[in-house]
């Protein structure tokens, strides 16, 4: 299970403090100017972009209600067998580690594939690097694609392999039984995995695990290293891979911090693209970026409205920056932490989008499979876009309102507006280029604080909308009569790489780092040489050093099992 060790007597960080200082008082509604340029394309919505993590410990992932909810939310990719557990999982025997732990029988690979088929989702599989072999992975490819004809295209080689203890105090959180845990060893073994797997099926795509630019241990060097993880791995395996993998857990001390993090994604993408160009040469344009884990861990909100607003903004920003997959953590997760109150809502501190029905601190979650607000945040994307639709340029004059726009295949234009203020409504004025919207009231699909589902209504006009506090509102616009709406959008200019800016180490972390107390925000030791890609545009205001009040901390050594309040939960 994903574990977090907390040692010693430490004061409890109350999430309500982090939020309270941030909540503005209700006042006059700000007028926010929004511009949409429907003639400038930012690319197409990827076919399997909206993804979700599932794990071999989740016996309910294939339940009819659960698969129906995933399908309705537009989930097009499912990741298996789940986080750090993937580096302990042996697919042939459906066992983990030494095989002594209990695992549900209905979560093996074939059951997972049946679930993916019901949902209409593409699988992405994480091969066991930590305790597996290239041959074991190749056998899995053969079984999946030759014997069963599943056509599994995307294969990650390991989970957060850099968390194997090579950096820091050597204890790490990721299983890695290799004697050599260095990036050099991972790079060489990655080549061996790719060779063995592609010998079975040349069409599979192999993914390399990278550290998230700007987050620990990005730019670090351990004794004996000549370069950091990313540069070392790609210098060895760049010609053998088809995509790179990062995990995006930006966190934030307050909910406002969390909701501002999508603005940093462009810098992370720029650093990744620079690395890819450096080591894959003429193949660089075809090497994809996959964000195979993300959620709001490390901030005060995990299930409440702030996390719901963060979700679609994060998905769409990554897609606009060229990512082909974004997988939310997690379907079911559970929590061992007492609920908190975030802007008047109960937050169950659960990374799942559906309730696991667990109890902590004398309080219980809603009945199992009840959708959390994060579910509805993700489902809001179905009102905005379908795979293959064209994302177009849009901008907001005020960071309190985020905007994303998509040209639909039927010639219409959909505009998502996210009001980040927990107390203030926002009056929005919209202008358009390359599209003339029809006059009159427009169809809106919204999700506001306290709602239990998406609401479709006729409200406002294409030029003026009033957004409720803490809400997601999508305008579904038709072209004016007698117009074609817009010409085919032209591609946006190729972005210029961001100038390197060296920031404090650990500005962005991974879920496992947050849960294990890894040194995600420790300063870089003077003996450690930072590489040229230490910069990503990620502000050092967002760290996991305090975890935004998420940790429930007690005296003495405590072992908390996230997602393992009972054996049937997500597990890994």
C-alpha positions in Angstrom: 0.0 0.0 0.0 1.1 3.6 -0.4 2.5 4.4 3.1 3.2 7.5 5.1 5.5 7.3 8.1 5.2 10.1 10.7 7.7 10.1 13.5 7.7 12.1 16.7 5.2 14.4 18.4 4.2 17.1 15.9 1.4 19.6 16.0 -1.6 19.0 13.9 -1.9 21.3 10.9 -5.5 22.4 10.7 -6.7 22.7 7.1 -9.3 25.2 8.1 -6.5 27.7 9.0 -5.0 27.4 5.5 -8.3 28.1 3.9 -9.6 30.7 6.3 -6.8 33.1 5.8 -7.5 32.9 2.1 -11.3 33.3 1.9 -12.2 36.7 0.7 -15.2 38.6 2.2 -18.3 38.8 0.0 -18.3 42.1 -1.8 -19.0 43.7 -5.2 -18.9 41.3 -8.1 -15.8 41.9 -10.2 -16.3 42.3 -14.0 -13.9 39.9 -15.8 -13.1 40.4 -19.5 -12.8 37.1 -21.4 -11.5 36.8 -25.0 -11.9 33.8 -27.2 -10.1 33.5 -30.5 -11.9 30.7 -32.2 -9.6 31.0 -35.2 -6.4 30.0 -33.4 -6.0 26.3 -32.7 -4.2 24.9 -29.6 -4.5 21.3 -31.0 -7.1 18.6 -30.7 -8.5 17.0 -27.6 -6.6 13.7 -27.3 -8.7 10.5 -27.9 -7.8 9.0 -24.6 -6.8 12.1 -22.7 -9.2 12.1 -19.7 -7.8 9.2 -17.6 -8.2 7.7 -14.2 -6.1 5.5 -12.0 -7.4 2.1 -10.9 -5.7 -0.5 -8.8 -5.6 -4.2 -8.2 -6.8 -3.7 -4.7 -10.1 -2.2 -5.8 -12.6 -5.0 -5.9 -15.4 -2.6 -6.9 -13.8 -1.1 -10.0 -15.9 -3.3 -12.3 -19.2 -2.9 -10.5 -22.0 -1.9 -12.9 -22.7 1.4 -11.0 -19.0 2.3 -11.0 -18.4 1.6 -14.7 -21.5 3.5 -15.6 -20.3 6.5 -13.6 -16.9 6.4 -15.2 -18.4 6.1 -18.7 -20.8 9.1 -18.0 -17.8 11.2 -16.9 -16.1 10.7 -20.2 -13.2 8.6 -18.9 -11.3 7.4 -21.9 -8.2 5.9 -20.2 -7.7 3.6 -17.2 -4.3 3.1 -15.6 -3.4 -0.3 -14.0 -2.3 -1.9 -11.8 -1.9 1.2 -9.6 0.7 3.5 -8.4 3.6 2.2 -6.3 1.9 -1.2 -6.1 2.8 -1.7 -9.8 6.5 -2.2 -8.7 5.4 -5.1 -6.5 2.7 -6.6 -8.8 3.2 -9.9 -10.7 0.5 -10.2 -13.3 0.8 -13.9 -14.0 0.1 -14.9 -10.4 -2.0 -11.8 -9.5 0.1 -11.4 -6.4 2.0 -8.6 -4.8 5.5 -8.7 -3.2 6.1 -12.1 -1.7 2.5 -13.1 -2.4 1.4 -13.3 1.2 -0.9 -10.4 1.1 -4.6 -10.7 0.2 -5.7 -9.4 -3.2 -9.3 -9.5 -4.5 -9.6 -12.2 -7.1 -11.8 -10.1 -9.4 -9.1 -7.4 -10.1 -6.6 -9.4 -12.2 -5.6 -8.2 -15.6 -8.5 -9.9 -17.5 -11.0 -8.4 -15.1 -9.4 -5.0 -15.5 -9.6 -5.3 -19.3 -13.3 -6.2 -19.0 -13.8 -3.0 -16.9 -11.9 -0.9 -19.5 -14.1 -2.3 -22.3 -17.3 -1.5 -20.3 -16.2 2.1 -19.8 -14.9 2.5 -23.3 -11.5 3.4 -22.1 -8.0 2.7 -23.4 -5.7 0.9 -20.9 -2.3 2.2 -19.9 -0.3 -0.5 -18.0 2.6 0.0 -15.7 5.1 -2.9 -16.0 6.8 -4.1 -12.8 10.2 -2.5 -12.7 10.9 -2.7 -9.0 10.7 -6.5 -8.5 10.1 -7.6 -12.1 12.1 -8.4 -15.2 12.1 -7.5 -18.8 11.0 -11.0 -19.6 8.0 -10.8 -17.2 7.0 -7.5 -19.0 7.4 -9.1 -22.4 5.3 -12.1 -21.4 2.6 -9.6 -20.3 2.7 -7.9 -23.7 2.4 -11.3 -25.4 -0.5 -12.3 -23.3 -2.3 -9.0 -23.7 -1.7 -8.4 -27.4 -0.9 -11.7 -29.0 -2.8 -14.3 -27.0 -5.8 -12.2 -26.0 -5.8 -9.5 -28.7 -6.4 -6.7 -26.2 -4.2 -4.2 -28.1 -2.7 -2.5 -25.1 -0.6 0.2 -26.6 0.9 2.2 -23.8 3.3 0.7 -21.2 5.0 2.5 -18.4 8.2 1.0 -17.1 7.9 1.4 -13.4 6.0 3.9 -11.3 8.0 6.6 -9.4 11.3 4.8 -9.8 13.3 7.8 -8.7 11.8 7.3 -5.3 13.8 4.1 -4.8 16.1 5.6 -2.2 18.9 6.6 -4.5 18.5 10.2 -3.4 18.1 11.7 0.0 18.4 9.4 3.0 18.3 6.2 1.0 15.0 5.0 2.3 12.6 6.0 -0.5 9.1 4.8 -1.0 9.3 2.8 -4.3 10.2 -0.9 -4.4 13.4 -1.4 -6.4 15.2 -4.7 -5.8 18.0 -3.8 -8.3 21.4 -3.6 -6.6 22.1 -0.4 -8.6 19.3 2.1 -8.1 20.9 4.9 -10.0 19.4 6.7 -13.0 22.1 5.1 -15.1 20.8 1.6 -14.1 17.2 2.6 -14.8 18.2 3.9 -18.2 20.0 0.7 -19.2 17.2 -1.5 -17.8 14.6 0.7 -19.6 16.4 -0.1 -22.9 16.2 -3.8 -22.0 12.5 -3.6 -21.2 11.8 -1.8 -24.5 13.8 -4.3 -26.6 12.1 -7.3 -25.0 8.6 -5.9 -25.2 8.8 -4.5 -28.7 10.2 -7.9 -29.9 6.8 -9.3 -29.0 4.7 -6.4 -30.4 6.6 -3.7 -32.3 3.5 -1.4 -32.0 3.6 -0.9 -28.3 4.7 2.4 -26.9 7.2 2.5 -24.1 7.2 5.2 -21.4 10.1 6.5 -19.3 9.6 7.6 -15.8 10.9 11.2 -15.3 11.0 13.4 -12.2 8.6 16.4 -12.6 10.7 19.4 -13.5 10.8 21.7 -10.5 10.0 18.9 -8.0 12.4 16.9 -5.9 14.6 15.1 -6.9 14.7 17.1 -10.2 18.3 18.4 -10.8 19.7 16.4 -7.9 22.9 14.4 -8.1 23.7 11.5 -5.7 27.3 10.4 -5.1 28.7 8.9 -8.2 26.2 10.5 -10.6 27.5 12.7 -13.4 24.0 14.2 -14.2 20.5 14.3 -12.7 17.8 11.7 -13.2 16.1 13.1 -16.3 19.2 13.9 -18.3 20.8 10.6 -17.4 17.8 8.4 -18.2 17.1 10.1 -21.5 20.7 10.2 -22.6 20.7 6.4 -22.4 17.2 5.5 -23.4 16.0 8.4 -25.5 16.1 6.3 -28.7 14.1 3.5 -27.1 11.1 5.3 -25.7 7.9 6.7 -27.2 6.6 8.9 -24.3 7.8 10.4 -21.0 5.9 10.2 -17.8 5.5 12.8 -15.0 3.2 13.0 -12.0 1.7 16.4 -11.3 0.9 17.1 -7.6 1.3 20.8 -7.3 -0.4 21.1 -3.9 -0.6 24.4 -2.1 -0.8 25.8 1.4 -4.2 27.3 0.6 -7.0 26.5 -1.9 -6.0 29.7 -3.8 -2.5 28.3 -4.2 -4.0 25.1 -5.6 -6.3 26.9 -8.0 -3.4 29.0 -9.4 -1.1 26.0 -10.2 -2.4 25.3 -13.7 -0.6 28.5 -14.8 2.7 26.8 -14.1 2.1 23.8 -16.4 3.5 25.7 -19.4 6.9 26.0 -17.7 6.9 22.2 -16.9 6.0 21.4 -20.5 8.7 23.6 -21.8 11.4 21.9 -19.7 10.1 18.5 -20.8 10.1 19.4 -24.4 13.7 20.7 -24.1 14.8 17.4 -22.7 12.9 15.4 -25.3 14.5 17.5 -28.1 17.9 17.1 -26.6 17.9 13.4 -26.5 15.4 12.1 -29.1 16.5 14.2 -32.1 14.4 13.9 -35.2 11.8 11.8 -33.2 11.2 14.6 -30.7 7.8 15.7 -32.2 6.4 12.2 -31.9 7.5 11.6 -28.3 4.4 12.2 -26.1 4.0 13.6 -22.6 1.8 11.6 -20.3 0.7 12.8 -16.8 -0.2 9.5 -15.3 -1.0 10.8 -11.8 -2.5 14.1 -10.6 -4.9 15.3 -8.0 -5.0 18.0 -5.2 -3.0 16.1 -2.5 -0.8 18.5 -0.6 -3.6 21.2 -0.5 -6.4 21.6 2.0 -9.0 20.2 -0.5 -9.2 16.7 -1.8 -12.9 16.0 -2.2 -14.5 19.4 -1.8 -15.2 22.2 -4.3 -11.7 23.6 -4.7 -10.5 20.2 -5.9 -13.5 20.0 -8.3 -12.5 23.3 -9.9 -8.8 22.3 -10.0 -9.6 19.1 -12.0 -11.0 20.4 -15.3 -8.6 23.3 -15.3 -5.7 20.9 -14.9 -6.8 18.5 -17.6 -7.5 21.2 -20.1 -4.3 23.1 -19.4 -2.2 20.0 -19.9 -4.0 19.2 -23.1 -3.5 22.7 -24.4 0.2 22.2 -23.6 0.3 19.0 -25.7 0.0 16.3 -23.1 -1.8 13.2 -24.6 -2.8 11.6 -21.3 -3.8 12.9 -17.9 -4.9 10.4 -15.3 -6.5 11.5 -12.0 -5.6 9.7 -8.8 -7.9 7.8 -8.1 -11.2 5.9 -8.7 -11.6 4.7 -5.1 -9.0 5.5 -2.5 -10.3 5.8 1.1 -8.8 7.8 3.9 -7.4 7.3 7.3 -7.7 11.0 8.1 -10.5 12.8 9.9 -12.6 15.0 7.6 -12.0 18.7 7.6 -14.0 21.8 6.7 -13.0 23.7 3.6 -15.0 26.8 2.8 -18.1 25.5 4.6 -17.9 22.0 3.0 -16.8 18.7 4.5 -13.7 17.5 2.8 -13.1 13.8 3.4 -9.4 13.9 2.6 -9.9 11.1 0.2 -8.1 11.0 -3.2 -10.8 9.0 -4.9 -13.5 10.5 -7.1 -16.0 8.0 -5.6 -16.5 7.5 -1.9 -15.0 4.3 -0.5 -17.3 4.5 2.5 -14.5 4.6 5.0 -14.6 6.1 8.5 -11.9 8.1 10.3 -11.9 10.3 13.4 -15.4 9.1 14.3 -16.9 10.4 11.0 -17.8 8.4 7.9 -17.8 9.2 4.2 -21.0 9.1 2.3 -22.2 5.6 1.1 -19.8 3.8 -1.1 -19.7 5.0 -4.8 -21.2 8.4 -3.9 -19.6 10.8 -6.3 -17.4 13.5 -4.6 -17.3 17.0 -6.1 -14.1 16.0 -7.9 -16.1 13.5 -9.9 -18.4 16.3 -11.1 -15.5 18.5 -11.8 -14.1 15.9 -14.2 -17.5 15.1 -15.6 -17.9 18.8 -16.5 -15.4 18.2 -19.3 -18.1 16.2 -21.2 -20.0 19.5 -21.7 -16.9 21.2 -23.1 -15.3 18.8 -25.4 -15.2 15.4 -27.1 -12.1 13.6 -28.4 -11.0 15.2 -31.7 -12.6 18.6 -31.0 -10.3 21.6 -31.5 -9.0 23.5 -28.6 -8.8 27.3 -29.3 -7.1 30.2 -27.8 -8.8 32.0 -24.9 -7.7 34.3 -22.2 -9.0 36.0 -19.0 -8.0 39.4 -17.8 -8.4 38.3 -14.1 -6.9 35.2 -12.6 -9.9 34.7 -10.5 -11.7 33.3 -13.5 -10.1 30.6 -15.7 -11.3 29.9 -19.3 -11.0 27.1 -21.8 -12.6 27.1 -25.2 -13.2 24.3 -27.8 -14.6 24.2 -31.3 -17.0 21.3 -31.5 -17.3 19.0 -34.5 -20.8 20.4 -35.2 -19.5 23.9 -35.8 -20.4 25.3 -32.4 -18.1 26.8 -29.8 -18.0 25.7 -26.1 -16.5 27.9 -23.5 -15.7 26.8 -19.9 -15.5 29.4 -17.2 -14.2 28.6 -13.7 -14.9 31.1 -10.9 -12.2 30.5 -8.3 -13.7 32.8 -5.7 -15.3 30.8 -2.8 -17.6 33.7 -1.9 -18.0 36.2 -4.7 -20.0 35.8 -7.9 -18.3 37.0 -11.0 -19.8 39.1 -13.8 -18.1 38.1 -17.1 -17.9 40.0 -20.3 -17.0 37.8 -23.3 -15.7 38.8 -26.8 -15.0 36.6 -29.8 -12.8 36.5 -32.8 -13.3 34.0 -35.6 -16.8 33.1 -34.4 -20.1 34.9 -34.4 -22.4 33.5 -31.7 -26.2 33.4 -32.1 -28.1 36.1 -30.2 -30.3 35.3 -27.2 -30.0 33.1 -24.1 -27.4 30.4 -24.3 -27.3 26.8 -23.1 -25.1 26.5 -20.0 -24.0 23.4 -18.1 -22.9 24.2 -14.6 -21.6 22.8 -11.4 -21.7 25.0 -8.3 -20.8 24.5 -4.7 -23.4 22.3 -3.0 -24.7 20.8 -6.3 -25.2 17.1 -6.5 -24.9 17.0 -10.3 -24.5 19.0 -13.5 -27.3 21.5 -14.2 -28.3 22.4 -17.8 -30.2 25.7 -18.3 -30.7 28.7 -20.6 -28.9 31.5 -18.9 -27.3 34.8 -19.9 -26.0 35.5 -23.4 -22.8 34.8 -25.3 -21.5 38.2 -24.3 -22.4 38.3 -20.6 -22.7 35.8 -17.9 -22.9 35.8 -14.1 -20.9 33.0 -12.5 -21.8 31.7 -9.1 -19.0 31.5 -6.5 -16.8 28.5 -6.7 -18.4 27.2 -9.9 -17.8 25.7 -13.3 -20.0 27.0 -16.1 -19.8 25.9 -19.7 -21.4 27.9 -22.5 -22.6 25.9 -25.5 -22.8 28.4 -28.3 -24.3 28.0 -31.7 -23.1 30.2 -34.7 -25.3 33.1 -35.7 -27.8 32.4 -38.5 -26.2 32.8 -41.9 -22.6 32.4 -40.6 -20.4 29.4 -40.8 -19.2 30.1 -37.2 -15.5 30.3 -38.0 -13.1 29.2 -40.6 -10.9 26.2 -39.8 -8.7 27.4 -36.8 -5.1 28.1 -37.7 -2.4 26.5 -35.5 -1.1 28.7 -32.7 2.5 29.9 -33.0 5.1 27.5 -31.7 5.7 28.6 -28.1 9.1 29.9 -27.3 10.9 27.9 -24.6 10.8 29.6 -21.2 14.0 31.1 -20.0 15.7 29.0 -17.3 14.9 30.2 -13.8 16.4 28.3 -11.0 13.9 27.8 -8.2 14.0 26.1 -4.8 14.1 22.3 -4.9 10.9 20.6 -4.1 8.3 23.1 -5.4 6.2 20.3 -6.8 6.1 16.8 -5.3 4.5 13.4 -5.9 1.7 11.8 -3.9 4.1 9.2 -2.4 6.5 11.9 -1.4 3.7 13.8 0.4 2.5 10.6 2.1 5.9 9.3 3.1 7.4 12.4 4.4 10.1 12.4 1.7 12.2 15.6 1.6 10.3 17.3 -1.2 10.9 20.8 0.0 14.4 20.5 1.4 17.0 22.9 0.1 19.5 21.5 -2.4 22.7 20.7 -0.4 25.7 22.8 -1.4 27.5 19.7 -2.5 24.7 18.9 -5.0 25.1 20.5 -8.5 21.8 21.5 -10.0 21.5 20.7 -13.7 20.4 23.2 -16.4 16.8 22.1 -16.3 16.1 23.0 -12.7 13.7 25.7 -13.8 10.1 25.1 -14.7 8.2 28.2 -13.8 6.9 26.4 -10.7 6.8 28.9 -7.8 8.5 28.0 -4.6 5.4 29.2 -2.8 3.9 25.8 -3.4 5.7 23.1 -1.4 4.9 20.0 0.6 6.8 21.1 3.6 3.6 21.8 5.5 1.2 19.8 3.2 -1.4 22.5 3.5 -2.7 21.0 6.8 -3.5 17.7 5.2 -1.6 15.5 7.6 -3.2 14.0 10.7 -0.2 13.7 13.0 0.1 12.0 16.3 2.8 11.4 18.9 5.1 8.5 18.3 5.7 6.5 15.2 2.6 6.1 13.2 2.0 4.1 10.0 -1.0 5.2 8.0 -2.2 3.2 5.1 -3.8 5.4 2.5 -6.4 3.4 0.5 -6.1 0.4 2.8 -8.6 1.1 5.5 -10.0 -2.3 4.5 -8.5 -4.8 2.2 -11.0 -4.2 -0.6 -10.0 -0.6 -1.3 -7.8 0.7 -4.1 -4.7 -0.7 -2.5 -1.8 0.7 -4.3 
